[in-house]
């Protein structure tokens, strides 16, 4: 279907943008291991979205395994970098379940943004790839992008300057840091939607 084709192209473009962000490169070879991992994780994000509400930590572990399979020590795959990171993730998912579940007034885009930053800091290597894939899964799971046709990763790449700084500042938890990061992510989601709209427009018969 049209939506399926858009979702496939979204995942491919999103994965490449995610890999470029992760490596701070302008281009990557098709056989680059970071790109390969980003493709696996980004494609899987929409499928894992259905599992997110009930088993978020399992989703995150799976995304890291897929992203870092070619670059990480096997024993590190699917595991946060240390006990502190594991506790932060557990606290995050508990808070989401408590305050951002069905019927909550917390916007889904805020949840996706927070998940992105927290997950990116919790996993190594390729934490950023995992964070962006998790963000995509949350957007799909919460209905913001149920069919996974947006390309938020391209939006992040478009504003690469300051991306890492704002993402790291989010972890301080200050109101300004959170607001700045969420605003940045919302701009990325808007840019990702524009990519899809342009794609749809170009596919229409003249």
N, C-alpha and C positions, 0 to 999 in steps of 0.2 A: 504494500500500500504506500501512499504518499508519505504518511507519517513514519512508516518503518524506514523508508529511504532517507528521510530527513534525520531520523534518530541515528542511523548508521553514519551519515556524513557528519553529524554533530559530534559523535564519539571520536571519529577519526581526526577531525579538526581540533577538537578539544584536547585530545591526547597529545597531538603535536605541539599545541600551544603550551600545555602543561610541561612537556619535556623541555621545551625551549626555556621556560621560566626556571626550571630546576637546574639546568646547566648554564644558564646565562649566556646562551649561544644564539647566533643569528640563524643558524641552519644545523640540521642533523642528518646524518646518513640514515638510510632506511633500515640498516642493520644495527643502529645504535642501541645498546642495551637499555638505556634510560627510556628511549622512545618505545622500545618493545614492551617494557614494563608499564609505561603509561597507557599504551594501547590496551593491554590486558585489563588493567584496573579500570580504565574509563569505560570500556565496553561492558564490564561486569557490573558497574555501578547501578545501572537501571534494573538489572535482574535482582541485585541484592536489595534494592529499595523496598521490596515487599517484606524483607526480613528485618529491616531497620527498626520498626516499632517494638518488636519483641526481643530482638537479640542484637543490639547495636555493637556490642563489643566483638561479637562473632563476625559481624560485617567488617569492622575495622581490621581485625586480624586477617581476614581473607583478602582484603584489599592490599594490605602490606605484603602478604605472601605473593600475590600476583604482580605487584609493582616491582618488588625488589628481588625476585627469584633469580635473576641473572647477576646480581651485584652484591648480595648480602651473604654472610656466613649462614648456612642452613639453620643453625640453632637460634639465630636472631630473627628469623622470618616469623611474622605474625605476632611479635612481642614488642611492647613498649620498651624504650631504651633502658629504663631503670624503674625502681619501685616508686619513686616520686611521680614519674610520668604515668605509671599505671594507676596510682591513686587519683591523679588529676582526671584521668579519663573516667574512672569509676564515679567520681564526684560529678563530672559533667553529665554523664548519662542519667544519674540519679536526679540531678536538678532538672534536666529536660523532662523526665518522666513526671516530676512533681509539679512543675510550673508551666510546661509548654506542651502538655498533652492535648488530646481532643477537647475542643471547647475552650481552649485557653485563649487569652487575649494577646499572647506573645506572638508576634508575626513570624511566620515560617522562615522568612528571609533572614531574620535575626538569628534563629536557631542554626540555619545553614552556615551563616557567617562565623558564628562562634565555633561550631564543629570544625569548620575548615581550619581555623587558626590553632585550636587546641590539638587536633589530630596531627597537624603538620609538625608541631613541636614534640610530639610524643614518640614518633617513630623515626628511626634512622636505619639505613639510608633511605633516600627518596621520600622523606616525610611530607614534603610539599605535594608530590604526586598523589600520595595517599589522602592528604587533606582535601585536595581539590576533587578527587574522586568521591570522597565521603560527602562533600558539599553537594555534588551532583546527585548522589543517592538520597540525601535529605530533601532536595528540591523536588525530586520525583515522588518520594514517599509522602510528602505533605501536600501534594497536589499543585504546587507552584509550577512544576514542569512535569506533569504526570507521564508524558510520552517521551521525555528526554530529548527534545528537539532543540533546546537552547544550547548556546556555547559559552557558558560563563568563563571558561578558561581563557578564551580569546579576549574577553573583557579585561581579565586580570593582566594578560600579556600586553594589552594596549596601554595599560597604566603601570608598566613594570617598575618605573622609577618610584621609589617609596613603598613598594609593595611589601618587601621583606621587613622594612622598618616598622610599618604600621601593623603588620601581622605579629611581630614580636611584642610590640607595645600592648596589644590586646591582652596579653597574658598578665600584665600588671593589674588588670581589672579596674582601672580608674574609669570614671564616667567619660572623660574626654577620649581616652584610648579606645574604649568600646564604641563610642559614637563615631569616631573617625574610621575605625575599621568597618563597621556596619555600613556606613555611607559609601566607603570604597567598594565594598562587595555589591551593594545595590546598583552602583554605577556599572559594575561588571555584568550584573544580571541584565540590565537594560541593554548594554552593548551586545550581550549574547543573544538577546531577543531580536535586536536589529539585524544581526547576521542571518538569523533564520528567516526574518521577514524579507530580506533582500533575496534570499535563496528561493523562497516561495514565489516572489514577484518575478524573478528571472525565468522560472519554470512555467509560468502561465503563457498560453499561446497569445500571440499578438493579434 
